[in-house]
Amino acid sequence: MRAPMRARSTAIGVAASLTLLVSGCGDDDTDVITTIADATAQTGSVELDGFVVELDGVAKLCEALLESFPPQCGEPSVTIANIDELDATFATEQGVRWTDLSVRVVGTVDGGVVTIES
């Protein structure tokens, strides 16, 4: 005996919903850290947007660029281990290098230090 049409439609809908739910549980992007605040306290893969400020050989990816001149790093921030891997345009003044525009950094973070993928 065939199931009534309404019962079959409901079963198909439930199966489709479960398929979508399960396919959304993959670990492709779920473990990627996407905020600088989270990157300061976690370890793993990152895709971060922010401004770079480099002073005295220490480069930082900053949540904001403060309006002083030359600009300062607005917290939160993470240190960038290998700044030479970043393809960005920098301004330089009074021993400070910075990006006027937000940049995307992709790599890994450990202990608040980001290593850019090469």
N, C-alpha and C positions, 0 to 999 in steps of 0.2 A: 504494500500500500504506500502511496506517495504521501509525503508530508504536505500539509496545506501550504499554499504559496506564501502566505504571511510568515510562517515559521521558517521556510527556506530563506526568504529575504532577510530575516533577522539574523539567521545563522551566517549568511554570507557577509552581512554588515559587521558582525562581531569578529569574524575571521579576518576581514580586511583591516579592522581597527587594531587587532592584535598584531598583524603583520607590520603595520606602520609603527606601532609602539615598539616592537622588537627591533625593527630596522633602525629606529632612532636611538637604540641603546649601544651602538657600536662605539669604539673608542677612537674614532678618527679625529674628532675635534674636542671631545669632552674633557680631555686632560690638558688642553692648551690654556695657559694663563694669559689673560687678555687685559689686565689692569696693572698699572705700576704698583698700586697699593698692595695687591695680592702678591706681586713678584717680590716684594721686600721680605715676605715671610714664608714663601713656598719654594719648592724645588721642582723643576720640570721644564717642559717646552713652553716657549713664550711667543706671542705675537703682540707687541706693544706699540702704542702710538704715543709720541711725546716729543719734547724739545731736547736737544743736546746742548749741554754747556760743558766746556773743557777748560779747566783752570789748573795750572801747575802740574800738567801731565795727567790729571785725573779727569776722565770723561764721565758724565752722568746723563742718564735719560730722565727727564724731569716731567712731572705732570703739567707744570705751567712754567712759563717764562716770565720772571718778574720784570717790572718796568724800569728798573734802575739802569744806569748806563756805565759800563757795559752790563748787560742783563745778568741776573743771578738765577740760580735753579730754584724753582718753586717745588716744595715737597708735596707728595712723596717722590722719591727718586731711587734709581738703582745705578750702580756703577757699571760702566761698559768696559770689559776686559780688553777687547780688541777693536778699538775705535777705527783703525785703518781699514777694516772690512766694510765700514758703512759708506755707501755711495750717497753723499749729501753735499749740499752747498753750505759753506760756513762763512760767517762774517768774523772778522778778527779786530779787536781793539783792546789796547792796554793789557796785553797778555792773556786775554780771554777769547776763546773761539766758541761760537754758538750757531745754531740753526734758527733762522727767523720763522721757518715753516715747520710744522709737525712732520716727523719722520716715522716710518714703520720699521721696527727692529724685530727680526725673526731669529730665534736661536734657543738657547737654554739659560736657565737661571739657577744659581746655587748660592745660598748665603747672601743674597742681595746683589750678586755680581752676574751680569748678563754676558754671555759669550755669543757673538753674532755668528750665524751659520755662514760658512764661506763657500 
